[in-house]
Amino acid sequence: MKNKINELKKIVLVLPFLEGRGGMETVMTTLIPMISADGIKIKLFMLGKEEQHHFEWLEGIEYQYSMCTHKSKKVRNLVYTLALTRFLYTEKPDLVICTNSLACHISSLARKITFSHYPLISWSHGSLTDMNRKKDMLKADFHLAIASGIKDQLLELGVDESKIYVIFNPCKPGNRIIPRPKNIPKFAYFGRILFGDEKRLKDILDAFSTIEKEFELHIVGDGKDMDITRDYANKLSISSKIIWHGWQSNPWDQFDDLTAVILASTHEGFGMVLAEAASYGVYSISSNCPVGPADIVQNNINGIMFEPRDVNKLHEIIEKIMIAEILLPQHITIANSIKKFHPLNYYKGFKNALISIKEKWSEY
């Protein structure tokens, strides 16, 4: 007979509307089917203020949402709170997981209104550094951290270490190994096109601008800074060496061979593209930014790191790879380095964390 304390029957996830093409959506579409297959009911409740949202990624997932376009944040939050209160009162979940500070705030209010007794769990998918009202995360009783750096940030906010569970993110094994080019080295950037903000595409272009040997730089993604990034590449006279792929639903299908992926961010959540690269046996060059890359990139095993904004170091790494001063590991070594992130291994840790939380909560 199952221990009733350990038994999970229903989970509610509270989150903002998502774009349908980012890392959190990838995590959700990987994790939710495993939860359902385990006999646990899971429903999503989404909060939003925009009139247009992407719903395609939600196919097969049970969800409800509250949308409010009022200019006043207080009015919007009131609408969200009333809607979520009704939803949670009806659903009566074992626990509620919140993916940002607003979700924590609204869920805390809803729990008080209904006099309910279930744990609130924060599950931020990005660094807390730039999060609005990050102290609202403290309204959660426990915390799931997708990176060691997020655990450190929670500790700095005063969270007790016993209430934090580092679970990382799931990454499916690649369906093939992507070999390295035999002739011209080929590098790739995957992600939003942000020139000088978080993603620092400017730094990547600057690093390549003084490379004299032949190379290809593939840029996969779209974003608000596409025009300025293209113009800057023209200014640096490297446009002829850049292939712009735009947004792709299956970005890895664009490549028959690849030398390395490059990430130059000032901050990340988990850094899913780095784990995905490793799953295909592809080497990573990444900034050592808060909070996720350091959990994924292992020097001499699957990649190499440099300090954010250090364009000279990035240039040096690229050049040394091109002239074989940095010897890249075998593909299988790279692919095996992220086995702990494989979905079945990840789900085991995720579920164990929730059971542990439920056990601790039963003592309150």
N, C-alpha and C positions, 0 to 999 in steps of 0.2 A: 504493500500500500504506500502511495506517495505521501511524503511529508507535506502537509498543507501549507506550512510556512514557505517551503521551497517552491511550491507549485506556482507557475506563472500562467494565467489564463488570458489576460487582456492587457495590452499596452497601448497608450495613446502618445503620439508624437505631435508636439506643437511646434510649428515652424513658420517662417515667412514664405510667401510665394517665391518660387525659384524659377530661373530662366530656362531650365530644361536641358542645359548643355554643360553643366559644371561638375566639379568634384563631388559636391554633396548629393546631386542627383545620381551620380554613379554609385555612391555608397548606398543610397536608399534602394535603388533598383537591384543591387546585389544582395543586400541584407534582408529586405522585407520578405522576399520569397522564401528564404531560409527560416525566418521566424514563423511564417504561416505553415510551412511544411512540418515544423516541429509541433504543430497543434496549438500554437499561441495566436490568439486573435490580435491583430494590430490595425489601428486606424490612425489616419493623419488628420490634423486640424490646422489649416493654414490661415495666416493673417496677411492682409494686403491693402494697399492704398492706391494702387495703379489700376487703370481700367483694362489694360491688356496684359495677359499672362500666358505662359506656355503650359499646357496641360498634357501634352503628348506623352511625356515620361511617366505619367500617372496611370497609364493603361494597366488594368488588372489590380490596382491598389485602391483600397477603400479610403475615401477621404471626404471631408466637408471643409467649408471655408467661410470666413467672414471677410467681406470686402467693404471698405468705407473710404470714400474719396473726399470726405470733409477736410477742409484746410486745417482745422484745429486738431492738434495731437490729443488733447484731452477728450474731445468728442470721439475721435477714432478709438482711443483706448477704452472708452466706456462701451462703445458698440462691440468691440472685440471681447471685452470682459463678459458682457451679458450673453453673447452668442456662445462663448466657450463654457460659461457656467451651465447653460442649458445642456450643452453637449456632454460635459463631464458628469452632470447629474444623471443623465440617461445612461451613459456608458458604464459608469462605475468601474474604472480601471484599477488594476493592481498597482500601477505606477504610471507617472506621466514624465516624459522626457522632453526637454525644451532645448531648442538649438540656438537660441540667442537670448540676449538680455530682456528684450520685449516679451518673448514667450515666457520667460521666468517670472516676470512682473505680472503679466496677465493671468498666468496659471496660479500664482500665489493668491491673487485676489479671488479667483474663481473657487479655489479650495476653501478659503475663509467663508465665502458667502454660503457654500453648501455644507459647511461644518464636516467636511470629508476628512478621511484619515488615510492618505496614501502618500508615498514619498514623491517629491519633485526632484528630478535629476537634470542637471545641465549637461549639454553635449555640444559645445561650441565647435564649429568646423573651421574656425579661423583664429588667428592670434587675438588675444584680448587687448593688445596694445591700443588699437584704433577703434575698439568697440565703443559705441555710444552707451552711456550709463552702465558701464561694466560692473559696477557694484550691485546692480540688480541681479547679477549671477549668484550673489550670496543668498538670494531668496530661495534658491534650490537647496535641498537637504544633502544631496550627494552630487558628484561630478564625474562624468566620463571625459577623459582627455585623449585627443587623437594624436598627441605628441608629448614627449617629455618636457618640452618647453612650455606647453600650456599648463602642465602640472606645476612647473616653477612659477608661472604667473598667478595661478590660483593660490599657491602658498604665500606669495607676496601680498595677496588680497586678504590673507588671514584665514584661509580655509585649513581645517585640520587635515593632516596627511591621510588619516584613516578614512576620510570621506572622498578620496580621489582615486580613481581607477584609470590607469593608462592602458588604453585598448587599441590605439592606432586606428588605421582604416583598412578595409579589405581591398585586395587587388587580385583580380583573376589572372591565372597563368596565361602567358601569351600563347596563341595557337600555332606559333612557329618561332624559329630563331631568325632574326634579321641579320644577314652577314654584313661585313664591312666592304666598302668599295675597293676594287682592285687598283683603280687609277686615281681619279680626283676625289679628295676627302669631302665628305658630305656631312654637314652639321644641320641640326633642326631645332627650332623653337616651337613649342606648342603652348597656346594659351591666349588670353585676351591681349589685344594690341594696345598696350599702355606705354607711351613713349618715355616720360620722365617720372611717372608715378610708380606705384608698387612693383610693376614687372620690369622696369628699367630696360626697355628695348634699345634706348639710346646707348647704353653701355655696351650692349652686344654689337651694335653697328660700329661704334668707335673702336672696339677691340679688333674687329675684322678689317677696319679701314686701312691699316698699315701692314696687313699680311700680303707679302709679295707673291707667294706661291698660289697656284690655282686652287680654288675651293668652290663649293656650292653651299649657300646658306638658305635653308628652307624655312619659311615662316608660315605656320599653320594656325589659323584663328582669325577672329575679327574683333573690332572694338572701336571705341570713340576716337582713337589717335591714329587710325589707319593712314589718313592723308598726310599728317605731319611726319609720320614715320617713313612713308614712301619718299616724301620731299627731302628728308634728311639723308636717306640712302642715295638719292640723286646728287645731293650736295657733296657727299663723300666719294662720289664716282664709283660706287660698288653695286649699283642697281643691276648691272648685267650679270652679277654673280648671285643674285637673290631670286628665289622662286617663291611667289606669293600664292598660297593655296586657298586662302580664305577659310571660313569655317567648314569643317568636315565632320559628318556624323560618325565616320570610322577613320580617324586620322592616320592610324598605323597602316591602313591599307594603301596609303599613298607611297609607301617605301618598299622597294625591293632590296635596297642596301642602305646602310647608314653608319657613319663613324661614331657620332655621339650626339646627345641632346644637350642643350644649354639652357640654364635657368639663372637669371641675374637679379632675382627679386630682392627687395628690401625687407619683405616679410611674406610669409606663406602660412597656410593652415597645415595641411599634411604634406603637400607637394606630391600629389597623385601622379603627375607626369613622370616623376623620377622612378616611382615604383613600377609604373607601366613600362617604362623604358627597360628597366632591369628584367622584367618578365619576358621581354623579347630578346634578351641578351645584349642590350645596347648600353654602352657606357654613358655615364652622366657627368657633366661639368656643371656644378651648382654653387651659387653663393651660399655661404654659411649663415643664412638669415634666420631670424626667429620665424616659425618655431619647429617646422617639420623636417627639413632636409637632413639634419644631423642624425635623425633616427633611421634614415634610409641609405644615405650615401656612406659607403665604407671605403676608405682610401686603399688603393691597390687591390680591391676586391670587385667593386662595381662602379667606382667613380672617383672624382677628386673635387675638392671644395676650395673656394677663395672667399675673401671678405667682401661683403656687399660694397658696391661702387668702386672697387679696386680694378679699374679697367686695364691697367698695366699688367696685373697678375693674370687676368683673364686672357689677355693677348698672349702672354708668355705660355700659358697652358695650351692654348690652341696651337701655337707655333710648335711647341715641343711634341705634341701629338702628331702633327703633320710630318715632322722630320724623324719620328720614332725615338725621340729621347725619352718620352713617356711611353712605355710598352703597355698596351691595353690587355687586360686579362682575357682568358678564354670565355667564350659566350656562355658556356654551361656554368662556369663559376659565377658569372654575373646573374644568370637566371636563378640559380639556387640561393642567392643571397637574400631573397625576399620571400622565402617559403613561409615565414611566420605571418605574412600578410595574406596568404592564400585564403579564400573564403571560408573553408571548413575549419581551418586553424583559427581564423579570426572569430568566427561565430562561437566557437567553444569559449574563448575568452570573454566575448561580449555577454553571453548568457550567464557564465559564472559570475561576472560582475553584477548583473541584475539580481541573481539569486542571493549573492552576498548582501546586497543592499536591502533586499526584502527581509532577510534574516535580522539584520541590524535594526531595521525599522520596526520590526515586531517587538523589539525590546523597549521601544519608546512609550 
